[in-house]
Amino acid sequence: MPLDPVTRPPALAIATQLPDDLPAPPTQAQLEALVAELSSAAAASAGEAGKGLVMIRSGSELERLSRDFSSYSPVLTPLLQDRLAQLVVKASSTEQVQLVAGACARHGVPITLRGSGTGNYGQCVPLAGGVVLDLSGLNRVRQLDSLSGVLTAEAGCLLADLEQQLAPHGRELRLTPSTRRSASLGGFIAGGSGGIGSVRWGFLRDPGNLLGLEVVTVEPEPRLLQLDASASAPLNHAYGSNGILTAVTVATAAAVPWQQLVVDFSSWTEAVAAIGALPATALLLNGLCLLEAAVARNLPCPGGHGHRLLLLAAADALPALEPLLGAMGGRLVWQAPERGCRGVPLRELCWNHTTLHMRAHDPGWTYLQMLLPQPEAPALEALKQRWGDDLLWHLEAVRQQGCQRLAALPLVRWRGPEALLELMEQARQQGALLFNPHVFTVEDGGLGVIDADQVAAKHTYDPAGLLNPGKLRGWSER
Ligand SMILES: Cc1cc2nc3c(=O)[nH]c(=O)nc-3n(C[C@H](O)[C@H](O)[C@H](O)COP(=O)(O)OP(=O)(O)OC[C@H]3O[C@@H](n4cnc5c(N)ncnc54)[C@H](O)[C@@H]3O)c2cc1C
């Protein structure tokens, strides 16, 4: 359901506590009964589904698989750090997923789904114990339509592996997070939003990107459903709270041998004008990111000393780009084809990889996410004036509902929750639309409002509310 950001401003809050209506973690007796059922299914010769089901009940692996990258938020870290699964189950087939879903439903045990665990908002941290169901073993490509390029693949496929399998067919994924090398397809759909390619293809939620889902329900007798594009929409970015994705169908793009370019600007004003103007040309771009000089110099980013514009551009854009960038006040300081390039690819310097590199340099940095108002310059200036070097700009060019816009993922020096709230409030007053990364519910990380379709999907596919408890606020408040 499209939301109107003008009439429905985002809630401005950061997480301060876990929900008080979380279910109690399953008792030892519940867990023993669950493990016994899964073990006997695994042992049964007739139970193909049970073969190879891996269960982990303690130790560092259990801890590792209960974590994600929410450590980027000093707000979420203390809230989530002691949350642990009581059992991790690794599945490698749809039948195994059904087996686990059915057994958990019968024993009343919560399930938190996990792809690669690279989410930033504690999406796959289990708030109420129970099972973490690791889906990385569901890693087969089911179909690539040679005419349309439509791809159906299992949810645990790594995006990088998919890219490798698409390449010989002259196709590539339209959208990938900067974690393409490690993230899974299911985790991207359920937990991500966009990234490389968003300048061209918008966000995962834009109609036309996600075309269908295969879903396992959490019921005593789980159903295996095939959802079309519109039925899939409520499960898109729902943190695995309203259905287990076992396969995903997406549109792909014709592959382009992308060229990486780094452009240096001594003037911030000119650099902002350039990132705003380039998407309005006929040049084929797949990534366009602007880093303030103080950010760029702490990243393993080639060339230059000033503010740096990072581009992924088609080769046929190059003859026009260089003079154009010069006229815009920029200087091309580095260029290399992406394929076969050594060193850190530009893809891993942008989106939330910028935050990763800055935090590696100094863990006192955290971040925010926002869509900037248009024109952008007054908001950028006003916020910079108030926060000085505690706020370093990182901008990404994106397509938002068909229009070219600038998103910002600024680095924010952590000065405590009050300062963070003040900054968020000021950004909102300047007209920015915030996507708060310091909260753990779907709604609070989005526009702050409950999506009735997401809640209805949970009623249908997870009627006992066992999937990822505490993450869908609309379910608790229904
Ligand atoms: C350095 C860094 C850079 C990042 N850059 C980006 C970026 O550019 N764009 C972006 O969108 N995100 C980004 N992220 C966040 C994250 O990497 C991506 O969203 C990624 O796609 C998540 O995939 P995953 O397999 O790790 O998912 P996980 O973290 O394992 O899961 C994410 C959510 O999806 C649910 N889930 C996982 N698998 C399934 C399934 N099969 N069925 C239902 N639910 C499921 C989980 O329960 C969880 O709620 C970044 C994170 C980091 C650390």
Ligand as a Chemical Component Dictionary entry (heavy atoms), coordinates in Angstrom:
data_LIG
# 
_chem_comp.id                   LIG 
_chem_comp.type                 NON-POLYMER 
_chem_comp.pdbx_formal_charge   0 
_chem_comp.three_letter_code    LIG 
# 
loop_
_chem_comp_atom.comp_id 
_chem_comp_atom.atom_id 
_chem_comp_atom.alt_atom_id 
_chem_comp_atom.type_symbol 
_chem_comp_atom.charge 
_chem_comp_atom.model_Cartn_x 
_chem_comp_atom.model_Cartn_y 
_chem_comp_atom.model_Cartn_z 
_chem_comp_atom.pdbx_ordinal 
LIG C1  C1  C 0 28.440 -2.925  5.184 1  
LIG C2  C2  C 0 26.961 -3.054  4.924 2  
LIG C3  C3  C 0 26.446 -2.496  3.777 3  
LIG C4  C4  C 0 25.063 -2.619  3.491 4  
LIG N1  N1  N 0 24.556 -2.036  2.353 5  
LIG C5  C5  C 0 23.243 -2.182  2.068 6  
LIG C6  C6  C 0 22.697 -1.630  0.873 7  
LIG O1  O1  O 0 23.395 -1.075  0.032 8  
LIG N2  N2  N 0 21.366 -1.780  0.659 9  
LIG C7  C7  C 0 20.566 -2.482  1.520 10 
LIG O2  O2  O 0 19.366 -2.606  1.248 11 
LIG N3  N3  N 0 21.068 -3.027  2.640 12 
LIG C8  C8  C 0 22.375 -2.914  2.938 13 
LIG N4  N4  N 0 22.885 -3.493  4.057 14 
LIG C9  C9  C 0 22.039 -4.348  4.878 15 
LIG C10 C10 C 0 22.088 -5.831  4.434 16 
LIG O3  O3  O 0 23.408 -6.198  4.095 17 
LIG C11 C11 C 0 21.238 -6.123  3.212 18 
LIG O4  O4  O 0 19.926 -5.678  3.374 19 
LIG C12 C12 C 0 21.257 -7.605  2.836 20 
LIG O5  O5  O 0 20.571 -7.762  1.638 21 
LIG C13 C13 C 0 20.630 -8.509  3.865 22 
LIG O6  O6  O 0 20.795 -9.848  3.407 23 
LIG P1  P1  P 0 21.136 -11.015 4.431 24 
LIG O7  O7  O 0 21.123 -12.287 3.695 25 
LIG O8  O8  O 0 22.358 -10.712 5.196 26 
LIG O9  O9  O 0 19.862 -10.920 5.362 27 
LIG P2  P2  P 0 19.741 -11.213 6.910 28 
LIG O10 O10 O 0 20.477 -10.154 7.671 29 
LIG O11 O11 O 0 20.088 -12.619 7.188 30 
LIG O12 O12 O 0 18.182 -11.016 7.092 31 
LIG C14 C14 C 0 17.581 -9.774  6.906 32 
LIG C15 C15 C 0 16.099 -9.902  7.298 33 
LIG O13 O13 O 0 15.466 -10.782 6.389 34 
LIG C16 C16 C 0 14.885 -11.897 7.068 35 
LIG N5  N5  N 0 15.106 -13.046 6.203 36 
LIG C17 C17 C 0 16.283 -13.580 5.799 37 
LIG N6  N6  N 0 16.050 -14.604 4.965 38 
LIG C18 C18 C 0 14.699 -14.729 4.856 39 
LIG C19 C19 C 0 13.834 -15.599 4.157 40 
LIG N7  N7  N 0 14.321 -16.569 3.376 41 
LIG N8  N8  N 0 12.503 -15.441 4.287 42 
LIG C20 C20 C 0 11.986 -14.440 5.040 43 
LIG N9  N9  N 0 12.760 -13.602 5.751 44 
LIG C21 C21 C 0 14.104 -13.733 5.641 45 
LIG C22 C22 C 0 15.602 -11.987 8.390 46 
LIG O14 O14 O 0 14.774 -12.551 9.391 47 
LIG C23 C23 C 0 15.870 -10.522 8.674 48 
LIG O15 O15 O 0 14.742 -9.944  9.248 49 
LIG C24 C24 C 0 24.232 -3.335  4.382 50 
LIG C25 C25 C 0 24.775 -3.887  5.540 51 
LIG C26 C26 C 0 26.116 -3.762  5.806 52 
LIG C27 C27 C 0 26.680 -4.405  7.041 53 
# 
loop_
_chem_comp_bond.comp_id 
_chem_comp_bond.atom_id_1 
_chem_comp_bond.atom_id_2 
_chem_comp_bond.value_order 
_chem_comp_bond.pdbx_ordinal 
LIG C1  C2  SING 1  
LIG C2  C3  SING 2  
LIG C2  C26 DOUB 3  
LIG C3  C4  DOUB 4  
LIG C4  N1  SING 5  
LIG C4  C24 SING 6  
LIG N1  C5  DOUB 7  
LIG C5  C6  SING 8  
LIG C5  C8  SING 9  
LIG C6  O1  DOUB 10 
LIG C6  N2  SING 11 
LIG N2  C7  SING 12 
LIG C7  O2  DOUB 13 
LIG C7  N3  SING 14 
LIG N3  C8  DOUB 15 
LIG C8  N4  SING 16 
LIG N4  C9  SING 17 
LIG N4  C24 SING 18 
LIG C9  C10 SING 19 
LIG C10 O3  SING 20 
LIG C10 C11 SING 21 
LIG C11 O4  SING 22 
LIG C11 C12 SING 23 
LIG C12 O5  SING 24 
LIG C12 C13 SING 25 
LIG C13 O6  SING 26 
LIG O6  P1  SING 27 
LIG P1  O7  DOUB 28 
LIG P1  O8  SING 29 
LIG P1  O9  SING 30 
LIG O9  P2  SING 31 
LIG P2  O10 DOUB 32 
LIG P2  O11 SING 33 
LIG P2  O12 SING 34 
LIG O12 C14 SING 35 
LIG C14 C15 SING 36 
LIG C15 O13 SING 37 
LIG C15 C23 SING 38 
LIG O13 C16 SING 39 
LIG C16 N5  SING 40 
LIG C16 C22 SING 41 
LIG N5  C17 SING 42 
LIG N5  C21 SING 43 
LIG C17 N6  DOUB 44 
LIG N6  C18 SING 45 
LIG C18 C19 SING 46 
LIG C18 C21 DOUB 47 
LIG C19 N7  SING 48 
LIG C19 N8  DOUB 49 
LIG N8  C20 SING 50 
LIG C20 N9  DOUB 51 
LIG N9  C21 SING 52 
LIG C22 O14 SING 53 
LIG C22 C23 SING 54 
LIG C23 O15 SING 55 
LIG C24 C25 DOUB 56 
LIG C25 C26 SING 57 
LIG C26 C27 SING 58 
# 
